[in-house]
Amino acid sequence: MNSSLVDILLVDDRPDGLIAMEAVLRDIPNLNLVKAHSGTYALGLLDSYNFAVILLDVQMPTLDGFQTAELIRKGGIRYKNTPIIFVTAINTDDNYIHRGYEVGAVDYIFKPFEPYILQAKVKIFVDLFLKNQQLQQQALVIRESERREKYFKLTELEVESLRQYRKLADSIPHIVWKAKVEGTVDYFNKVWYQYTGANEGESIGLSWQSYIHPDDLSRVLLNWMRSIGILKSLEVEARIRRHDNEWRWHFVHAVPDLKENEILSWVGTCTDIHDRKISEEKLVIAQQQAVSANLAKTYFLANMSHEIRTPMSAILGFTELLRNPKQSESERQHALSTIHRNGKQLLNVIDEILDISKIEAGRLEIEVIDFSLIDLLYDIKSLLTVKTEEKKLQLRFILENTIPEKIYSDPTRVRQILTNIVSNAIKFTEKGSVHVKVRWQGPQDKDNSSDGLLEIWVEDTGVGIKEDQVDRLFQPFAQVDSSTTRLFGGTGLGLALSQKLAEALGGTVMLESTRSEVGSTFKIQIKSRPVENCEWVTGFKSITPENDGHTFEHAEVNAHSLQGMNILLVEDAPDNQMVIGMFLRSAGAQVDFADNGYEGISKAAENAYDIILMDIQMPKLDGYEATKILRKNGFKIPIIALTAHALMEERTRCLKVGCSEHFTKPVDSKKLIALIERLVKQNKAPWPPPENKDAILSKTFIRPN
């Protein structure tokens, strides 16, 4: 060790790294470059030298740069403040850099480095080291000098040392600050002033708090107080206002200057992490949206499968019945009526899917023509009265004021909107009434054909909508409750489609009021204008359509295949009950019916059946739960899942809950009969003993009122 030279420690496990640093620094005069090929070897050199600067590689075997730096700092007072510069070619991520500062680094230099930058930084620390050496030497002289000269020289050197430290802080591309123990800041580097645009008077003391986002300030102060209490460093994320008034996220890190378990001051940094923070938030949102979209797609496919296959089951079944020459004319007419009704239902499902797709693709076409508003309202009332009479509901159309007999708009879309909303009200109303109130907002003069607003309120006394379900009301492919589809049916497209169609006509559809189990009121608005010189109407006449009273008997399919078999069909759709029942009876079976899972379990407990056909999607108790209850109570006879869901996931789920087979609608009678015949012949399990009946009915589930 040459006392006339300044010792510099170079640590790198790669010889080429040591050679590169040595080549850059050897031009600096009066340096003694000491090389170490590992962290362990470097630690062994500490007692033999008085290093002014340590250049330390990060990625090394056995001891990496971070571990070596920690051990150097813990090695004693001699190297407590020796500058350590990390020279590395690996990760430049902010969190990685923070770790380096935490273990005592003063700077980072990334390979490949610029020689003049490395020389400049080392020169600064060498100069600082020499100044400190001079300071120590001057201290010996000052002790022997007069008191005034002693303090003068000491102050001069301290000022110079402070200037060098501040110069170093200004060269770091982060906000650097120093504060008293309670949070009063007495120093910011120039990066703070450049970032905030503030001057010293607007920053020093407690003024810095005005640059922290109000929503984050309390969290910063709370974490600071906790750090004081536990004598640990402060780490917190907060938004700091930039000079252009943009709030950007920063990682705030501060370490305390401790003396005998007492904090004397704080030194901290603020590192801009805004871009990374926003990217992380966008990634989380994107992941949530992807999961939500996937669930919506799965639900939509399952629901559409059910809504399409249910009417198709009736259509194909009754078509097959019509091929039987023994059908009476009455039976044929009823079958044709059922096929027609289910065909229209299927067409409506397809139309809704196409319409919502066109709207979302921006390809919906609107036709504005003159048409009779009164005739349209009569048609809708005539169409829907059949449904209300079936449910014994009162359906009233009421004119709130005088309305034009003819208007300009798209009659197809107006009819679609109003039919959807009124049908929805009827569907969710079990007793009481549905009122449709019509009002015209605008000039009520047959000579004045300026724009007006057609307003229609649809009020029902149905189940209402819960407050936490209102936000989902107008979302496509969604109903307010997953059980709603099973109990009331529907695609979940009606309200969303109606709202979008109304918006295309210059209006809207909104939920005006609702109360659970009391009823709901929907408001429809459509921008329009009356036809010139048309009549104005003040009231409606009543319309009562004739009911279809056709009935039919069973059709013979195969008189022997299921001879002597006793079959329970659990199915909530009356059309499907009829057609499937006919198939089974025509093959010689005795068939009992149940409208839901509860009724199916009850009949299964009371009677001996050879096989059960279990619909899956039913109100009150679905086929999954009913099957699980039967299996739990010892029923080992075959159970066929009879469902309109055709997805592979549905088959897997049915088999998992205990079904023997999964059979999809529309029903192929020959295949169904063959399957029943095969399963019954294969089954050797006895029917549960009669004493199980009470346990099944009273203990396994609560029957509805």
Summary of the structure (lengths in Angstrom):
residues: 705
radius of gyration: 42.1
end to end distance: 98.4
largest distance: 133.5
contacts: 2144
relative contact order: 0.06
helix: 47%
strand: 21%
